[in-house]
Amino acid sequence: MQFREIPPAEYESFALQHPGRYYINSSIMIELKKKNGWNTYYCGVTDDDGKLLAAAGFSAVPAARRYHYAYAQRGILCDFEDHALTKFFTEHLQSFCKAHGMAYLRMDPYYEYQELTQDGAVREGGFCRQNVIDDLQSMGWQHQGFYKGVQGDSQVRYMVVLDLEDKTVDQLVSAFDPKTRRNIKRAQKLGVQIRELDPAHLDEFMKLMEFTSEKRNYEDMGLEAYRSQLEAFGPEHAKVLISYLNMDHFHEMIDIERQQVNAELAKAEELLQETPGGMKATKRKNDALELLKQIDARQQETDELEEKYGKEIILSAAYFVMYDDEMYYISSGSYDAFRKYNGPYFIQNYAIAEAKKHGCRRYNFTGTSGIFDESADDYGVFEFKRRFNGRPIELVGEFILPCDHAMMKKIHALTGLKKLLTHR
């Protein structure tokens, strides 16, 4: 085996064939780190014929003063079950990082730890990869623990995914929770529509994300990050979708429905003339009159909405990336005032169908805290994802590989001093 630096294109070709691929360990995302002024590196292990067996792409992240560490976001791409390969790669990565002025290498692989049930419990008799963690630790990797929720700047350990293989769109939808299916149908009936936003015109999306981040108390990634990713992945692979009401379309739908109900009412009246007092005809008439009342109420509501908000009302929005055969739902927002229109449900249904249409094997709802009961702050979000038949997965977590112990001590001393000064 041989260790060598490789060009980004060679890394990317290997990544697209590796089971540990994830959109943020693509060369596309790694290269975006250069916008922060960070250097990026790509290394690999080849066999004697020059075939790549393992690869790593990482950036040099400023830690303190002039010191840096290496970060392989969502992990190096290596068969962790292959001890000899992993050990060889680890030893050479240590030397490489030290030689290039990086104190340690940090990674958080897209690699499942143990099998979970739909409810988040450990599946009896399911797989467990503690042996991989033990083996990595024997090589010098320091496991950062089985944390749940958000831990500093660490990536989440839990996600919710939907398997798309060997299923039609209809089969996927039929497996949604009944309430979710009703919400999707209601949104459709109420005239909710979906549109993709131009990356140059994200103002309304950013207003919505600002509203949502303040409501949920988190920091959104920001306009520049969205635009950079949209540009880097391209329109076929990264999208901002909005759900909205077009009031002209809404009026048209109401008019069509009113015509249909009036036609039904006329039939009922005709039957009652033939058989006065007929029970079935009377019921048809009463049902039609009740529907007309509902339509009138909706018409009044529509007029009020249009007067207050204008011809187009944005309900919700979401950002997605499609990388190879997996689609990632990364961030979203919605306005509480329009909750009844079920915009978020309609967007998810649309995105899942898009993922299936493009041949994706998996739809990834991304992060969840790993606390699968009502004590979790994000339990409602987890339930939302699970009702689309999403299942939770648990990843192995974060590892740190010390590369330059002297530099690590200096970083710890400096960051420790900063923390002390901060808390005075």
VEXBA-435553 format. One line per field, with one value per residue (C-alpha): residue number from 1; residue in one letter; y, x, z. Coordinates in steps of 0.1 Angstrom, whole numbers. Last residue first. Layout:
REM VEXBA-435553
resi: NUM ... .
resn: A ... .
py: Y ... .
px: X ... .
pz: Z ... .
***
This chain:
REM VEXBA-435553
resi: 424 423 422 421 420 419 418 417 416 415 414 413 412 411 410 409 408 407 406 405 404 403 402 401 400 399 398 397 396 395 394 393 392 391 390 389 388 387 386 385 384 383 382 381 380 379 378 377 376 375 374 373 372 371 370 369 368 367 366 365 364 363 362 361 360 359 358 357 356 355 354 353 352 351 350 349 348 347 346 345 344 343 342 341 340 339 338 337 336 335 334 333 332 331 330 329 328 327 326 325 324 323 322 321 320 319 318 317 316 315 314 313 312 311 310 309 308 307 306 305 304 303 302 301 300 299 298 297 296 295 294 293 292 291 290 289 288 287 286 285 284 283 282 281 280 279 278 277 276 275 274 273 272 271 270 269 268 267 266 265 264 263 262 261 260 259 258 257 256 255 254 253 252 251 250 249 248 247 246 245 244 243 242 241 240 239 238 237 236 235 234 233 232 231 230 229 228 227 226 225 224 223 222 221 220 219 218 217 216 215 214 213 212 211 210 209 208 207 206 205 204 203 202 201 200 199 198 197 196 195 194 193 192 191 190 189 188 187 186 185 184 183 182 181 180 179 178 177 176 175 174 173 172 171 170 169 168 167 166 165 164 163 162 161 160 159 158 157 156 155 154 153 152 151 150 149 148 147 146 145 144 143 142 141 140 139 138 137 136 135 134 133 132 131 130 129 128 127 126 125 124 123 122 121 120 119 118 117 116 115 114 113 112 111 110 109 108 107 106 105 104 103 102 101 100 99 98 97 96 95 94 93 92 91 90 89 88 87 86 85 84 83 82 81 80 79 78 77 76 75 74 73 72 71 70 69 68 67 66 65 64 63 62 61 60 59 58 57 56 55 54 53 52 51 50 49 48 47 46 45 44 43 42 41 40 39 38 37 36 35 34 33 32 31 30 29 28 27 26 25 24 23 22 21 20 19 18 17 16 15 14 13 12 11 10 9 8 7 6 5 4 3 2 1 .
resn: R H T L L K K L G T L A H I K K M M A H D C P L I F E G V L E I P R G N F R R K F E F V G Y D D A S E D F I G S T G T F N Y R R C G H K K A E A I A Y N Q I F Y P G N Y K R F A D Y S G S S I Y Y M E D D Y M V F Y A A S L I I E K G Y K E E L E D T E Q Q R A D I Q K L L E L A D N K R K T A K M G G P T E Q L L E E A K A L E A N V Q Q R E I D I M E H F H D M N L Y S I L V K A H E P G F A E L Q S R Y A E L G M D E Y N R K E S T F E M L K M F E D L H A P D L E R I Q V G L K Q A R K I N R R T K P D F A S V L Q D V T K D E L D L V V M Y R V Q S D G Q V G K Y F G Q H Q W G M S Q L D D I V N Q R C F G G E R V A G D Q T L E Q Y E Y Y P D M R L Y A M G H A K C F S Q L H E T F F K T L A H D E F D C L I G R Q A Y A Y H Y R R A A P V A S F G A A A L L K G D D D T V G C Y Y T N W G N K K K L E I M I S S N I Y Y R G P H Q L A F S E Y E A P P I E R F Q M .
py: 366 338 350 353 317 305 324 309 274 281 292 263 238 251 250 214 204 219 198 167 170 145 136 118 131 112 122 100 64 74 66 62 72 60 82 69 105 106 101 135 154 133 143 180 177 161 188 202 166 157 144 113 102 120 114 151 149 158 150 144 122 107 75 54 84 77 113 107 92 123 145 125 130 167 172 153 174 206 197 188 221 241 226 254 255 267 300 324 302 311 284 276 250 236 207 181 159 138 107 90 113 144 161 192 207 240 245 271 278 297 325 345 358 384 407 401 420 424 390 373 391 381 345 343 356 330 303 312 312 277 264 278 262 229 231 238 208 185 197 191 156 148 159 138 108 113 120 148 155 128 142 178 166 149 182 200 174 177 215 212 189 215 242 221 218 255 264 241 258 292 282 269 300 323 303 306 343 343 324 306 295 266 275 254 263 239 222 194 203 240 238 222 251 279 266 260 295 311 293 301 338 341 327 293 299 304 287 300 282 314 335 308 306 344 347 317 333 366 346 329 361 377 347 362 355 318 317 302 269 269 248 255 253 254 245 211 204 215 193 163 168 172 141 121 133 124 89 84 79 44 50 79 56 30 57 70 35 14 -8 17 49 44 74 88 104 115 110 118 156 173 189 227 226 195 196 167 134 124 90 100 119 89 94 79 64 31 12 38 30 -6 0 22 -4 -32 -11 -16 -29 -47 -56 -86 -64 -31 -2 21 52 47 33 8 14 -4 5 27 38 55 90 96 124 134 155 154 169 197 208 223 205 180 172 166 143 123 116 109 83 64 65 53 23 15 18 -5 -31 -31 -34 -30 7 6 42 75 100 115 136 167 158 186 193 214 248 270 306 322 295 269 279 250 233 216 179 154 118 87 49 20 40 19 26 -10 -16 -6 30 51 86 122 155 188 221 255 278 314 312 311 282 262 260 234 210 213 205 179 159 153 177 158 125 96 67 40 49 51 89 95 78 101 131 122 119 153 169 159 132 133 100 69 36 0 .
px: -144 -159 -144 -109 -110 -123 -96 -69 -82 -82 -45 -34 -54 -38 -3 -9 -21 10 32 12 14 -9 -36 -65 -98 -131 -167 -198 -206 -238 -273 -302 -338 -365 -386 -421 -433 -447 -412 -401 -429 -424 -388 -397 -422 -396 -371 -370 -367 -387 -415 -395 -369 -338 -314 -313 -324 -305 -309 -343 -323 -341 -324 -320 -322 -332 -341 -378 -375 -358 -384 -413 -396 -392 -429 -442 -418 -430 -467 -460 -442 -471 -498 -524 -535 -501 -505 -500 -472 -449 -426 -389 -366 -331 -311 -334 -308 -313 -292 -281 -253 -257 -291 -292 -323 -334 -369 -397 -430 -463 -454 -485 -490 -516 -513 -509 -537 -563 -554 -559 -592 -605 -594 -611 -643 -640 -633 -665 -684 -670 -680 -715 -717 -706 -735 -760 -747 -750 -785 -795 -780 -797 -830 -825 -818 -847 -873 -897 -910 -902 -899 -895 -871 -850 -847 -837 -810 -797 -796 -776 -750 -746 -743 -716 -696 -699 -688 -657 -648 -652 -631 -603 -603 -602 -572 -554 -558 -547 -515 -508 -472 -449 -413 -384 -347 -327 -294 -285 -300 -295 -258 -238 -213 -238 -264 -237 -223 -258 -269 -236 -238 -274 -269 -263 -291 -283 -308 -335 -365 -385 -355 -343 -378 -383 -347 -354 -386 -369 -341 -366 -383 -349 -336 -336 -302 -305 -337 -365 -382 -420 -446 -484 -510 -545 -566 -573 -536 -529 -557 -544 -510 -525 -546 -515 -497 -526 -526 -489 -470 -467 -493 -471 -440 -461 -476 -441 -430 -408 -378 -354 -367 -354 -364 -339 -339 -305 -286 -250 -253 -221 -200 -197 -206 -226 -261 -284 -270 -235 -220 -184 -155 -137 -99 -82 -48 -48 -64 -91 -100 -103 -125 -148 -150 -157 -185 -202 -236 -260 -295 -305 -327 -332 -319 -349 -354 -392 -387 -363 -325 -295 -261 -231 -239 -212 -213 -180 -173 -137 -110 -73 -48 -22 -20 12 16 41 19 -11 9 25 -9 -25 3 -4 -42 -40 -19 -41 -73 -59 -47 -78 -103 -136 -131 -134 -122 -136 -125 -153 -184 -162 -125 -112 -75 -63 -46 -23 -14 -33 -58 -77 -78 -92 -70 -94 -100 -105 -96 -93 -92 -85 -75 -61 -25 -16 4 -27 -35 -41 -54 -49 -67 -60 -77 -63 -86 -92 -129 -138 -113 -138 -160 -135 -146 -182 -177 -150 -178 -176 -205 -228 -222 -202 -195 -207 -179 -184 -191 -162 -137 -146 -145 -110 -97 -113 -98 -62 -45 -17 -1 0 11 0 .
pz: 348 326 293 308 320 286 268 291 284 246 249 271 250 219 233 246 211 195 217 210 172 154 180 162 174 169 167 167 157 140 153 128 132 109 86 78 69 104 117 103 120 152 153 148 177 199 193 228 241 272 249 241 216 227 198 191 155 124 87 70 47 17 5 -26 -49 -85 -96 -95 -60 -47 -65 -49 -15 -22 -31 0 21 6 12 48 54 38 60 51 88 99 81 111 124 95 83 82 68 69 55 38 22 -9 -14 -46 -57 -37 -37 -15 0 15 28 27 44 39 14 5 -30 -41 -11 26 43 16 1 34 40 6 12 45 30 2 28 47 14 6 40 37 2 17 42 14 -6 25 31 -5 -6 27 13 -18 2 26 -1 11 -24 -49 -84 -72 -45 -72 -91 -60 -53 -89 -85 -53 -70 -97 -71 -54 -86 -94 -59 -63 -95 -80 -49 -72 -93 -61 -48 -82 -81 -44 -52 -19 -12 -5 -11 -24 -21 -43 -46 -70 -104 -98 -92 -63 -60 -67 -43 -17 -20 -20 11 29 20 31 66 83 108 145 168 192 178 173 164 139 124 118 104 81 69 61 44 22 13 3 -16 -51 -67 -58 -79 -58 -66 -65 -47 -46 -19 -34 -3 -17 -21 15 27 8 24 59 54 44 75 97 83 90 58 45 17 5 0 -18 -41 -48 -58 -36 -43 -28 -11 25 47 71 105 119 152 160 153 141 168 172 209 217 204 213 224 232 229 236 220 207 207 177 186 167 197 197 161 170 199 178 151 176 191 157 168 145 156 178 199 182 203 209 186 180 145 159 161 148 162 153 118 97 83 100 125 120 137 129 153 157 121 108 75 87 117 94 71 99 116 82 75 108 103 67 76 106 86 58 82 103 74 92 91 53 46 35 61 82 81 79 78 100 104 133 132 153 143 172 184 165 129 107 81 58 50 23 30 8 11 -13 -44 -72 -81 -90 -58 -38 -31 1 -2 6 -1 15 19 32 50 39 48 11 9 30 -1 -14 13 3 -34 -25 -9 28 34 9 25 13 37 13 -12 -49 -52 -28 -51 -80 -56 -43 -79 -88 -56 -66 -46 -19 -14 8 -7 0 .
***
